[in-house]
Amino acid sequence: MPIPEIASVCADCSLLVEADHRIANHLAMLSSYVRLKAAGLDGETRLLLETVGAQVDAVGRLHRALATHGHRGSVDLSEHLRAICAPFASGLSGAARLIQDIPAQCHVRADQVLPISQIVSEVITNAFKYAHADELPGVVLVRCHGGESGLVQIEVVDDGPGLPAGFDPATDGGLGFRLIRALSRQLGATTAFESAGQGLRFRLTLP
């Protein structure tokens, strides 16, 4: 006869496994649906939907990472960043070209993946939307490196006109900049925007 406490624990584990399976399936279906809708569109609207699909994929990967590694487990960020870059690297973003320098050595906590993905997606979107709004050829570089000091550094660099004169990224800007600042505080990360004449370099540094 099974011990009641053990039977209860086994039942809870079975429910968690089933919940994980269902959540993963629903996220995969949602991502497929978004991309199916995007396929019939063109231009900025399609890129926006593809980016949303990439974010849903990021949530799915985060869910798997949390189920596998736990809240504080270490996750290689490179897979997630490449997925965020995929819609922009596919040519949907116009004449500008996206270059990735994302080696498999950027390890972060599982609970940091989603806010990092949101920040990077927002910065890349702004780079293509504003730095290369004129449809002229250009380059956007996304780089991630993990150093021996225990810090992970992510950079997004474009060769556009840079920030407007007098613009302070620590206080100015619309919803996108407010989102970047709020998520960076949530991560305990530091951000920097370097704009000198031509081009803009965004840097996110976190433990």
C-alpha angles and dihedrals in degrees: 000000000000119000107249095229093052092045090052092050091049091050091051091049091050091051091049092051091049091047091050090051094049094046091050091050094048093049091049090050092048092050091049091048093051092049091046089056091046092054091069094053137072140214126000095352092057092046090051093052092045088053091051088051090052090051091052088051088051090054089050092051090046090052091052091047092051091048091049105035104020129232095305100033120125118255130187104241095199095086091052094048093049090053091051089050095047099087091049094045092051094075096254090116095067131240097343117096126221119218121194127207099175114141120186095258105086102108120181136161116280092242090057096058100083099048090045091051091050093050094048092046091052094049094047091048090052091048092056094038099049109014092051103024091127091066091238116144114270144143134249115191123201114193134176127184134172115207134204088252089072094250125126117210125196122188134188112191128182134179097223129117095287127224120334117262112275094016114142112198090196092066111004133073138065134276094310094057091044089052092050092050094047095048092046090055089048089054094044086237133143123230132198133187114199115191120169118163100303125024136011128242119199117193127190116189122186140158 
